[in-house]
Amino acid sequence: MHFAIIVEPMEAWKILTLIWRLLRSVEHEVLLHLPGKELTTPLDLMLLAQIAELRHPGEVAQKMGLPPSTVSQILKRLEQRGLVARALDPQDLRRHVFTLTPSGLRCLEEGKRLLEAAMEDRLSHLSGPQRELFSQSLLAMTRDTPQGDERNLYAQP
């Protein structure tokens, strides 16, 4: 005789809460272990990663879905800490471009290494098939928002 175990689907709110807790625990662990105190929030690290790819603050704000004023404030703080450098855009002197300094690049690389290690630690609790299902589920849920095409909730109409 076989008995089937029926598992009720988890409510969306509970899933969101668990995702939020997972992200916060990974972020907290990384901020605790980053050398120096150049980065004070997880957003600092994410912004450094975007500046490594995109150089204009407006593009960074668009991609991250943040208000341009927030990106400007963070960039100012990162510039004061020597992690990014500001220069005039040689192709459009009305705009500034940002680049990572050597210190900013080291901070980004170390932050990514720590993020990957922290997430790998959490993923190690999953079996191979569970990890694959988790990955496939995340991909399926984010298919509607391809990278680089996120909606900016703060954009002016």
DRENMARBA-467652 format. One record per residue (C-alpha): residue number from 1; x, z, y negated; residue in one letter. Coordinates in steps of 0.2 Angstrom, whole numbers, always signed. Layout:
BEGIN
<r num="NUM" u="X" w="Z" v="Y" residuo="a"/>
...
! end
This chain:
BEGIN
<r num="1" u="+0" w="+0" v="+0" residuo="m"/>
<r num="2" u="+7" w="-5" v="-17" residuo="h"/>
<r num="3" u="+3" w="+4" v="-33" residuo="f"/>
<r num="4" u="+4" w="-5" v="-50" residuo="a"/>
<r num="5" u="+10" w="+4" v="-65" residuo="i"/>
<r num="6" u="+0" w="-1" v="-80" residuo="i"/>
<r num="7" u="+9" w="+1" v="-96" residuo="v"/>
<r num="8" u="-1" w="-1" v="-112" residuo="e"/>
<r num="9" u="+7" w="-12" v="-125" residuo="p"/>
<r num="10" u="+15" w="-2" v="-139" residuo="m"/>
<r num="11" u="+6" w="-3" v="-156" residuo="e"/>
<r num="12" u="+14" w="-13" v="-169" residuo="a"/>
<r num="13" u="+17" w="+2" v="-181" residuo="w"/>
<r num="14" u="+26" w="+11" v="-167" residuo="k"/>
<r num="15" u="+37" w="-4" v="-164" residuo="i"/>
<r num="16" u="+41" w="-6" v="-182" residuo="l"/>
<r num="17" u="+45" w="+13" v="-183" residuo="t"/>
<r num="18" u="+57" w="+11" v="-168" residuo="l"/>
<r num="19" u="+66" w="-4" v="-176" residuo="i"/>
<r num="20" u="+68" w="+5" v="-192" residuo="w"/>
<r num="21" u="+75" w="+21" v="-183" residuo="r"/>
<r num="22" u="+87" w="+9" v="-174" residuo="l"/>
<r num="23" u="+93" w="+1" v="-190" residuo="l"/>
<r num="24" u="+95" w="+17" v="-199" residuo="r"/>
<r num="25" u="+105" w="+25" v="-185" residuo="s"/>
<r num="26" u="+117" w="+11" v="-184" residuo="v"/>
<r num="27" u="+119" w="+10" v="-203" residuo="e"/>
<r num="28" u="+122" w="+29" v="-204" residuo="h"/>
<r num="29" u="+135" w="+28" v="-191" residuo="e"/>
<r num="30" u="+144" w="+14" v="-199" residuo="v"/>
<r num="31" u="+144" w="+22" v="-216" residuo="l"/>
<r num="32" u="+151" w="+38" v="-209" residuo="l"/>
<r num="33" u="+166" w="+29" v="-201" residuo="h"/>
<r num="34" u="+170" w="+17" v="-215" residuo="l"/>
<r num="35" u="+187" w="+21" v="-222" residuo="p"/>
<r num="36" u="+187" w="+25" v="-240" residuo="g"/>
<r num="37" u="+171" w="+27" v="-250" residuo="k"/>
<r num="38" u="+170" w="+9" v="-257" residuo="e"/>
<r num="39" u="+153" w="+6" v="-249" residuo="l"/>
<r num="40" u="+139" w="+19" v="-251" residuo="t"/>
<r num="41" u="+124" w="+10" v="-244" residuo="t"/>
<r num="42" u="+121" w="-3" v="-230" residuo="p"/>
<r num="43" u="+116" w="-15" v="-243" residuo="l"/>
<r num="44" u="+133" w="-15" v="-250" residuo="d"/>
<r num="45" u="+140" w="-21" v="-234" residuo="l"/>
<r num="46" u="+126" w="-34" v="-232" residuo="m"/>
<r num="47" u="+130" w="-41" v="-250" residuo="l"/>
<r num="48" u="+148" w="-42" v="-246" residuo="l"/>
<r num="49" u="+144" w="-53" v="-231" residuo="a"/>
<r num="50" u="+133" w="-64" v="-242" residuo="q"/>
<r num="51" u="+146" w="-66" v="-255" residuo="i"/>
<r num="52" u="+158" w="-72" v="-242" residuo="a"/>
<r num="53" u="+146" w="-86" v="-239" residuo="e"/>
<r num="54" u="+138" w="-89" v="-256" residuo="l"/>
<r num="55" u="+146" w="-87" v="-272" residuo="r"/>
<r num="56" u="+132" w="-86" v="-285" residuo="h"/>
<r num="57" u="+122" w="-71" v="-287" residuo="p"/>
<r num="58" u="+105" w="-80" v="-288" residuo="g"/>
<r num="59" u="+108" w="-88" v="-271" residuo="e"/>
<r num="60" u="+113" w="-71" v="-264" residuo="v"/>
<r num="61" u="+97" w="-64" v="-271" residuo="a"/>
<r num="62" u="+86" w="-78" v="-264" residuo="q"/>
<r num="63" u="+94" w="-77" v="-247" residuo="k"/>
<r num="64" u="+93" w="-58" v="-246" residuo="m"/>
<r num="65" u="+75" w="-58" v="-253" residuo="g"/>
<r num="66" u="+81" w="-46" v="-267" residuo="l"/>
<r num="67" u="+77" w="-45" v="-286" residuo="p"/>
<r num="68" u="+92" w="-54" v="-295" residuo="p"/>
<r num="69" u="+93" w="-38" v="-305" residuo="s"/>
<r num="70" u="+97" w="-27" v="-290" residuo="t"/>
<r num="71" u="+110" w="-40" v="-284" residuo="v"/>
<r num="72" u="+118" w="-39" v="-301" residuo="s"/>
<r num="73" u="+119" w="-20" v="-301" residuo="q"/>
<r num="74" u="+126" w="-20" v="-284" residuo="i"/>
<r num="75" u="+139" w="-33" v="-288" residuo="l"/>
<r num="76" u="+144" w="-24" v="-304" residuo="k"/>
<r num="77" u="+147" w="-8" v="-293" residuo="r"/>
<r num="78" u="+157" w="-18" v="-280" residuo="l"/>
<r num="79" u="+167" w="-26" v="-294" residuo="e"/>
<r num="80" u="+171" w="-9" v="-301" residuo="q"/>
<r num="81" u="+177" w="-4" v="-284" residuo="r"/>
<r num="82" u="+188" w="-19" v="-283" residuo="g"/>
<r num="83" u="+179" w="-27" v="-268" residuo="l"/>
<r num="84" u="+173" w="-43" v="-277" residuo="v"/>
<r num="85" u="+180" w="-53" v="-292" residuo="a"/>
<r num="86" u="+170" w="-62" v="-305" residuo="r"/>
<r num="87" u="+175" w="-78" v="-313" residuo="a"/>
<r num="88" u="+166" w="-92" v="-322" residuo="l"/>
<r num="89" u="+160" w="-106" v="-312" residuo="d"/>
<r num="90" u="+172" w="-121" v="-315" residuo="p"/>
<r num="91" u="+157" w="-133" v="-312" residuo="q"/>
<r num="92" u="+145" w="-124" v="-324" residuo="d"/>
<r num="93" u="+153" w="-113" v="-337" residuo="l"/>
<r num="94" u="+136" w="-104" v="-340" residuo="r"/>
<r num="95" u="+137" w="-96" v="-322" residuo="r"/>
<r num="96" u="+148" w="-84" v="-314" residuo="h"/>
<r num="97" u="+154" w="-85" v="-296" residuo="v"/>
<r num="98" u="+160" w="-70" v="-285" residuo="f"/>
<r num="99" u="+173" w="-70" v="-272" residuo="t"/>
<r num="100" u="+179" w="-56" v="-260" residuo="l"/>
<r num="101" u="+195" w="-48" v="-265" residuo="t"/>
<r num="102" u="+208" w="-44" v="-251" residuo="p"/>
<r num="103" u="+201" w="-26" v="-251" residuo="s"/>
<r num="104" u="+183" w="-33" v="-250" residuo="g"/>
<r num="105" u="+187" w="-44" v="-236" residuo="l"/>
<r num="106" u="+195" w="-29" v="-226" residuo="r"/>
<r num="107" u="+180" w="-18" v="-230" residuo="c"/>
<r num="108" u="+168" w="-32" v="-224" residuo="l"/>
<r num="109" u="+179" w="-35" v="-208" residuo="e"/>
<r num="110" u="+179" w="-16" v="-204" residuo="e"/>
<r num="111" u="+161" w="-14" v="-208" residuo="g"/>
<r num="112" u="+156" w="-29" v="-196" residuo="k"/>
<r num="113" u="+167" w="-22" v="-183" residuo="r"/>
<r num="114" u="+159" w="-5" v="-184" residuo="l"/>
<r num="115" u="+142" w="-12" v="-185" residuo="l"/>
<r num="116" u="+145" w="-22" v="-169" residuo="e"/>
<r num="117" u="+152" w="-7" v="-160" residuo="a"/>
<r num="118" u="+137" w="+4" v="-165" residuo="a"/>
<r num="119" u="+125" w="-9" v="-160" residuo="m"/>
<r num="120" u="+134" w="-13" v="-144" residuo="e"/>
<r num="121" u="+133" w="+6" v="-140" residuo="d"/>
<r num="122" u="+114" w="+6" v="-141" residuo="r"/>
<r num="123" u="+113" w="-11" v="-132" residuo="l"/>
<r num="124" u="+123" w="-3" v="-117" residuo="s"/>
<r num="125" u="+108" w="+7" v="-113" residuo="h"/>
<r num="126" u="+99" w="-9" v="-108" residuo="l"/>
<r num="127" u="+102" w="-18" v="-91" residuo="s"/>
<r num="128" u="+107" w="-37" v="-92" residuo="g"/>
<r num="129" u="+89" w="-43" v="-90" residuo="p"/>
<r num="130" u="+83" w="-31" v="-103" residuo="q"/>
<r num="131" u="+96" w="-36" v="-115" residuo="r"/>
<r num="132" u="+92" w="-54" v="-113" residuo="e"/>
<r num="133" u="+73" w="-51" v="-115" residuo="l"/>
<r num="134" u="+76" w="-40" v="-131" residuo="f"/>
<r num="135" u="+87" w="-55" v="-138" residuo="s"/>
<r num="136" u="+74" w="-68" v="-133" residuo="q"/>
<r num="137" u="+60" w="-57" v="-141" residuo="s"/>
<r num="138" u="+69" w="-55" v="-157" residuo="l"/>
<r num="139" u="+72" w="-74" v="-158" residuo="l"/>
<r num="140" u="+54" w="-77" v="-155" residuo="a"/>
<r num="141" u="+48" w="-65" v="-168" residuo="m"/>
<r num="142" u="+60" w="-72" v="-181" residuo="t"/>
<r num="143" u="+58" w="-91" v="-178" residuo="r"/>
<r num="144" u="+46" w="-92" v="-193" residuo="d"/>
<r num="145" u="+59" w="-87" v="-205" residuo="t"/>
<r num="146" u="+75" w="-97" v="-202" residuo="p"/>
<r num="147" u="+91" w="-90" v="-209" residuo="q"/>
<r num="148" u="+93" w="-96" v="-227" residuo="g"/>
<r num="149" u="+75" w="-99" v="-230" residuo="d"/>
<r num="150" u="+69" w="-82" v="-232" residuo="e"/>
<r num="151" u="+55" w="-79" v="-244" residuo="r"/>
<r num="152" u="+60" w="-70" v="-260" residuo="n"/>
<r num="153" u="+46" w="-58" v="-263" residuo="l"/>
<r num="154" u="+53" w="-55" v="-280" residuo="y"/>
<r num="155" u="+53" w="-73" v="-286" residuo="a"/>
<r num="156" u="+44" w="-76" v="-302" residuo="q"/>
<r num="157" u="+29" w="-89" v="-299" residuo="p"/>
! end
